[in-house]
Amino acid sequence: MTGTVPRMTAPAVPRFGIEEEFHLVDPRTRATAPDAGTVLEGLSDTGGGQYEKELHQAMVETGTAVCSTLAEARSELERLRAGVARAAAAAGRCVAAAGSVPLTDWSRQHITPSPRYRHMVEVYREIVGEQLVCGCHVHVGFSDRDRAVAVLNRVRPWLPVLLALSASSPFWTGRDTGYASYRTQVWGRWPSAGMPERFASAAEYDRVVATLIDTGGILDAGMLYWDVRLSAGHDTLEFRTADVCTTVDEAVLHAGLVRALASTCDGEVERGTPIPPVRPEVLRTARWRAARYGVEGELIDAVAGRAVQAGALVEALLDYVGEALDATGDRDAVVAAARRILREGTSSTRQRRVFRATGRLEAVLDHVIAETAGRSA
């Protein structure tokens, strides 16, 4: 929940950074283990990225250095994941990149001791304990806050597609939830979570945030948990809709799509392209459908107001951001990675496949741990 990406400016092709949250797991019980303090003590970073504590002591967060290319992002993600894995192994733990892990009882977990987190527990009570879920956040550089708000307004209809492609949380407290991203449902319990409305300007955005703080809805701007927001600490537009991606390939795909989407919408702002009207009720339903089914079945085209096959809407997104992908030389790699997910399924699909084959949630978690580390399960 803490930002880790340094301040950026926005060149023609914006730079970006990626934050990933991970579960720490006891390899014997396959339950999460509250050992973040020990793991973080064994970590240091001189490459520009960072390691951070999280709300729960069974979670850690990494933040990449500022990246200009997807190749740089891949290198950063691999380096930071390897660092966490080594420190976790030294503490007798494993690292799992999934929106949720299947065998954990959140009610028995430990909140990280800090004044801010204690205050959150006092105000939000049960909701805080439930948040044993991990996401992936991508920061895209924008030095002009009005421009960033204008881009925020335009990216919203595509966020459910990004969520569907990243889904990695089908299991919760020992059960199959029926959702591809149950993390989205858990996270949605915060009063400040979900899809933001349109804003006329950065000034209006700031007034809304101030109202939420003044009325006690959030404690500070860092608790603004919208699917996309202006970062509270950096000159970035922060995309927060995705489950943490189990594989590095999926994380790189997500970052590539996010940057291309931001660039495409920024171009529309520059040209004065009108924003298609989208009802908030439709956006909310589109988000729910993406969390429920991932890329299996139908998603909702929020602009057209109709259900379409997930593959068709993914292809529409790839077409929409195609010129931005061409500008960075990423089209072939991003298209191939997205189509691979359409063929083979998301992390949620793969986890269910393992469970059907073995009948064991322990095997599911072992699969996730292996994919997190870049190994075949």
N, C-alpha and C positions, 0 to 999 in steps of 0.2 A: 504493500500500500504506500510505500515511500518512493518518490521519484529518484532516479539515479542517473538520468541522462544529462550531460552538461548543456549549457546554453548554446543555441545555434542561431544562425541566420538562414535566410531562404534564398539560395541561388536559383537559377532556372530549373535545375534538377535538384530538389531539396535533399539535404542530408537527413539522416534518420538514426534512431537508436532503438534498441529492443530490450525490454525487461521481461524476464521469465521467473515465475514462481514455481518452487519444487516442494514436494513432500519428502520428509525424511522417514524412512521405514526400517523397522526392526526385521532383519532377514529371517529370524526364527519364527516370529508370530505373524509377520506380514502386516502388522498394524503400524500406524504412524508412531513415531518416537519423539518425545519433546526434548531434543538434544541440539537445537539450533545454536545455543550458546557455545557448546563444545566444538561444533563443526566450524562456526565462524571464527573461533580462536585459531583454528588451523589454516585459515585462509588469509592470503594477502594478494594484492594485485598491483602490478606496475605497468599494466598495458592500457590503462585508461578506463577500464571497466570497474565495476564495483560489486561487492557482495553486501547484502543487507539482511537484518532481521525482519520478521513479519509479525502479523497480529498473533498467530499461534506459534508456540515454541517448536512445533513439528514442521515448520516451513522455513525456507530461506528464499531470498530473491537475488537474482543477478541482473546487472545492467551493463550493456555493452558500451564500449567507447562509441563516439560519433562515427557513423559509417557513410561512405559515399557510394559504395557498390554492394550488390548482393554477395559477391565473393568475399568482401571484407566482413559482412555480417555473418556469413557462414563460419569464417575463421574465428570470429569473436565468440559465437555461440558454442562452437566446439571447444574452444579454449576454456571458457567459463564453466561449461558443463563438466569438463574433465577435472577442473579444479575443485568443484563441489564434490564430485564423485570420490576424488582422492581423500579429501578431508572427511567425508562421511565414512568412507571405508576405515580410516584410521580410528574413528569413533565407534566402529562396529555397526555402521548403518549403511543403507542403500538410498539412492535418490530416484524418485519416480516423477516423471512429467506427465501428469494427467489432471484434468479438472477436479476430479475426486478419486480417491482410492477405495477399493470395494470393502475392506474389512475393518474399517475404523469406526468406533463409536465416538462421535464428536463430543458427547457430553462428558467424556473422561479426559479430555485434552486440557492443556495448560495455556493460558494467555501469557504472552510475553510481558514481563513486569516493566511498566513505564507509566509515568503520570498520564500521558495521553490515552493509552490503552485502558488504564483503570477508569478514567473518566468515561470512555466509551462504554465500558461494562455498566457503569452506574446509570447511564442514560438509556442505552439500547437493550440492556439485559440479555434475554435469551438469544436474540439475533446475533450478538457478537460471538457466542460460543459456537453457533452453527457454521460460522464462516471458515470451515476447514476445506477451502476450495482454492484452486490455483488458476491464474489467468496469464495471458500474454498481452503486454502493452507495447504498442509501437508509437514512438514519438517522431513526428515529421516537423522539420524546422520551418517556422514562420516568425519573422521578426515583427511583422505588422499584425497587431491583434485584430483590427477590423477585417483584414484580409482572412485571417484564420477563422473568424466567426462566419464570414461569408462562405468559406469552404465547408465548415461544419454544417451549415444549412443544407448543402448540396449532397454531402456524402451519405446522409441518413438512410435513403431507400436501399442502399447497397450493403449496409452493415449486417442485416440478417444473412446475406450470402456468405460473408466472411465468417460469421459465427458457424454456419452450417458446415463449412469446409474444415473448421478447426475442432469440431466436437470431439471431446475425449473424456466425458464423464457420465457413462451409462449406469454405474453402480453407486449405491449409497447405503451405508450401514448394513452391508451384507445382502442387499437385494438389488435386482434389476429394476430400475425405476421406470423403464419404458421410454425414457428420454435419451437422446443422443448427447445433450448437454444439460445434465441436471444441475451442474454448477450455475447455469443461468437462472434457474428457479430459486436456488438458495441465495444467490447474490441479489436477486430481485427483491428480497425482503427488506433491504435498506430503504429508508424513505427517499434517498437521493439517487437510487439506481434506475436504470432503464434508458429509454430513448429521450433525448432532450427535444424540446420544441425549437422552432425557428426563432432567431433573434435579429432585430433590426440593426444592431451594431454591437461593438464591444462594450459600449457604455450600458446598453440595456442588459447584456450578459452580466456585467458586474453588478448591476442593480438587483438582478434576480439572485445572484450568489449572496449578496449582502442581506437580502430579505430572508433567505434560507438560514443564514447564520443568526440574524437578529431574532428570528422567531423560534430558534432552537431546533430546527430541522437537521442541521449539520453543525458540527463544532467549529469547523474551519473550512477553508477552500479545498484542503486536501481530502476532505470527506465527500467531495462531489463525485459520485460514483456513476455518472452517466457513461453510456457506451462510447461517447466521444466528448472530449472537453478540451478547453484551454488548460495546459499544464499549470499547476499552481506555482511551480518553481523554475520553469524553463520557458524559453521562447519557442514553444512547440504546440502543435495540435496533437493531442494524445488519444489514440484509438485503444479502447479498453474492452471491446466486445468479445474477444476470443477466449476460449479455454486455452490453457497452456498447451502447446503443441507437443505431442509425444516424441516425434522425431525432429531432428535438425532440418531435414528436407521440408517438412510441413511448416516449421517456423520461418524458414527462408521464403517459402511460397507466400505465407501470410504477410510478411514484411514487404515483399515485392508488390503484392496486390494493394496493400495499404498505401505505399508511396505512390504507385501509379494512379490510384483513385484520387488521392489528394492533389496530385499534379494535374489530372484531368479536370477536376472541379475548379482548381485555381485558374486553369485556362479559360473555363467558362465564365468565371468572375471577370477576368481580363476583357473578354469579348462582350460582356453584358448579356449573356445567354439567359433567357428567363428560366426561373426555377419551376419545374412542374409541380402543381399542387398535389399534396399528399395528405390524406386525413391521418391524424394521430392514432385513431382507432385501428386503421389499417396497418400502420407501422407497428403498433403494439402486437397485433395478431401475426404479422410477418415474423417478428422476432420470436414469438412463442412457437410458431410452426418450425422455424429453423432449429430451435432448441429441442423440439420434440422429435423431429425426424432426421436432422442432419441433411445429407444429400440423398437419402433414400425416400423416394416418393415425390411429393410435390412441395414446392415453396410458393411464396406469394410475391408476385410482381406488384410492389406497393404503388408504383406509378400508374400502372394499367388497372390496378384493383382486381386482379384475377389470379387464380392458382395456376401454376405451370409446373411442368416437370423440372426437378432440381437441375438436371443436366442442362436444360435449355436456359435457365436463368444464370447458371455459372458461365455458359458460353456467351450470354449477353453481357455479363460483366467483363469477360476477357475481350470482347469486341469493343466495349465502351472505353476501356483503358488501353486499348491496343497501341495508339500513337505514343502514349507516355511510356509504354514498355519498349517500343521501338527506339525512343530517344535515349534509353539507357542500355539498349542491346539485350534486354531481358525477355523479349516476347517468347522466343522458342522454349527457353527453360521454364518460364512460368506457365505457359500453356501446357507443356508436357506434364509438369507436376500437378496442375489442377485436373487434367484429364486422367492422370493416374489415380487420383483420389476418387474420381467418378467411377472408374473401373473397379478399383480394389477396396474402396470404402475408407472412411475416416478411422481414426484411432478407436472410436466407439464401436464401429463395425468390427474391427479386428479383435477388440476385447471380447465382444459377444461370440465371435467365431471360436476363440480359444475356450470360452466357457462351455459352448455347445460340445466341443470336442473332448473336454476333460471333466466337465461337471464340477470344477474346483476353482473357487475364487482366488486361491493361492496361486494357481497357475496363471490366472489373468494378471495378477500383480507382477509375477516373475516376468511375464511377457512385456509389461510396461517398463519395468526396470531395464530389461535388455534393450528395448527400442530407445529408451532415453539415453543409454550409453552408446548407441550406434551399433549394437549387435543384433543379429537375428535371434529371435526368441527360441 
